[in-house]
Amino acid sequence: MDTVDHISKHFPMPSFRKNQKETIDKIEEAITSDYKVISLQAPTGSGKSAINFSVCGFVEKSYYTTPLHILLDQVVRDKFLLNLFKIVRGRDWYICLEKCSDCIRYEHCNEKNTGVARNCEHTCDIGPCQLQKEYKCGKSCFYKQARDDAIESQTALMSLAYNFTVKVTKGMWQKRDMLIIDEAHGVEKWILNFITLSRVFQDIKHADAPTTFDESLNLINKEVDIAASEVADLEEQQKSLGGLRPQDLKKYKRLVRFIDIVHVVTHDLESGKQWVHNVTKLPDNKVRVELKPLDISVWGKGLLLGKANRFLFSSGYIPRNMYSRIGFTEDEVAWIDVPSTFPVENRPIIGSMVGYISHKTMDTLRPRIIEVVNKILDKEKDIRGFIHCNSYKLANDILGNLTPENKPRISYNTSENRSYALENWLNNGKSNSVFVGVNMSEGIDLKDDLSRFQIIIKAPFPDMSDSYVKARMGLSDGKPWYDEQALMAILQAYGRCVRSESDWARTYILDWNIMRLINTYKNELPYWFVEAFKAAKSETFREGGINVKTMPQTTYVEL
Ligand code: SF4
């Protein structure tokens, strides 16, 4: 009998799926070889959560994180994983019992027993203990209980943003053996969001909005003085009244964080680091000013390194260059690639192509985009589908120009009703309905008949009108960074519709830029995606008899 502990002995499911045991053995090999980072590229259906939780069982203590709460919910709902972790979320997720008995809904409220505040405004982030210094709470606090349980647990489950706020201090959170980040492809974006300084200024005429970094910084610095005096006033109120009103407490926390980040920016600038500004003109004479650091490697290190000895990043596709951009060196990373078990013929990519779609060519190509979308909808007239757009303008162009036969099939989201519109379509959409979604390539599950085809209209490159993107492009690794942002979103979108081995769906791609990207990065992309692209070529041959490589810009595949 093997008495040595192995990761596979901690596998939480009744049996292994194809490739899971081999993947787990490779992770163990990487740990034994003392790699600091394990990069696990594993497609939909590979059972990443079960693999990751096997690692959690093997090491003494770990943090298990994902960027989205919706993904934490999926873990919480899994009966095989349920007892393997303790979850903690931000204070605003928990009901403050000290306040909720004053609520008019108290008698009939179901949430007060669960502690989870979905519809409640009496949350722990504005509980009396936060409002008043030295407040003695007589209740058993749901937030503190969840946090303390997580601190004690072998595996603490939390959002990535919560993990960024974890401070390793004696008697509280400790440095753990492993930090797992699932759906890690967006980790750069999350680090950047966490440290971005963002401020909306009222009553600024758009003509007076800052145009240079120094002007933005001056505006922010003036605001710091105002913020500092508001903080002092609120602290005075706190002392004299014994506490703050909830809205004042929220304001206080916001101002303190703002001042802290300004100090960080000042320190960074003094030590020669480069920050970039971005200015957005909003309605009603408002202007949003954002400051972002150009190089986030030092921040990646700062937010992650002190938390664990080793890191496991898992996702369908993680760009090779990402690790150096967040502060790790190439020789610290072990790469593990898991093949897909989904038959390639169930998930073809079909190049129903239009041309190189860009800001410059959009006006010329718009009629052709609409024509091809209509043709695809005609062809797929009896099944449900999803159209991925990366701007509301493009979505509206399409919506406004569909044929009378196709128009009634469409549901779509606006910026205000994203979750509701999608949820409504998922639950109530007819058997041939089609959803037009803007920037919805992540976190949605369109399994089986929910969506049997999808259209990716345009390569979702970062917006070149954003000053951060422009400055980032100017760095020596700017071009691969730019391309990889689009590739991550494309692979995420591709993975939405085929969710199991028996599932099937067709993915139509209209933008030749996507084909160019796949050709350029084919040796770095996961093989399960590239092979679907190869299937795309043969599908294209069948559809239009045109070779992608020799296709002149004016030739189209006729559907
Ligand atoms: S400890 Fe604070 S947040 Fe928790 S129940 Fe008591 S007053 Fe509310």
Residues whose N, C-alpha, C, O or C-beta is under 5 A from the ligand:
A	BS01	SF4	C96 L97 E98 C124 G127 P128 C129 C137 K139 C141
